[in-house]
Amino acid sequence: MTTALFYLVVMVFVAAVVFLLASVLFGRGEELPPLPPGASPTRLPSEGITSQDVSRVKFQMVLRGYKMSEVDWVLQRLGTEVDELRAKVAELEQQLEGKAAAQ
């Protein structure tokens, strides 16, 4: 019984050492070093978002995927931009209709 317990303890110790060594050597598979806590790589211009801006958006990786607050922020900004553009299009269409009716 004592021998089995000793082997179990040694196996757990060896597994922990291998895990820590692998973690130090291989990291988390990131190409860039991790960001400091609270920092965000997410950037969008304050106005005039283009498809290139959207394609360059990067989200901070967390334990189970992307940081939800950053994704929510980007979606909110894009939604606001789309609403503003649609309002401008509607305004321009009304101006065109008004000019066409005046002629």
Contacts in CASP RR format, 6 or more apart in sequence:
PFRMAT RR
TARGET T0000
AUTHOR 0000-0000-0000
METHOD contacts of the structure
MODEL  1
MTTALFYLVVMVFVAAVVFLLASVLFGRGEELPPLPPGASPTRLPSEGIT
SQDVSRVKFQMVLRGYKMSEVDWVLQRLGTEVDELRAKVAELEQQLEGKA
AAQ
28 34 0 8 1.000
30 61 0 8 1.000
35 41 0 8 1.000
35 60 0 8 1.000
39 60 0 8 1.000
40 60 0 8 1.000
40 67 0 8 1.000
40 70 0 8 1.000
41 58 0 8 1.000
41 59 0 8 1.000
41 60 0 8 1.000
42 57 0 8 1.000
42 58 0 8 1.000
42 59 0 8 1.000
42 60 0 8 1.000
42 70 0 8 1.000
42 73 0 8 1.000
42 74 0 8 1.000
43 56 0 8 1.000
43 57 0 8 1.000
44 53 0 8 1.000
44 57 0 8 1.000
44 74 0 8 1.000
44 77 0 8 1.000
45 53 0 8 1.000
47 81 0 8 1.000
48 81 0 8 1.000
49 77 0 8 1.000
49 78 0 8 1.000
49 81 0 8 1.000
54 78 0 8 1.000
57 74 0 8 1.000
59 66 0 8 1.000
59 67 0 8 1.000
59 70 0 8 1.000
59 71 0 8 1.000
59 74 0 8 1.000
60 66 0 8 1.000
60 67 0 8 1.000
60 70 0 8 1.000
61 67 0 8 1.000
END
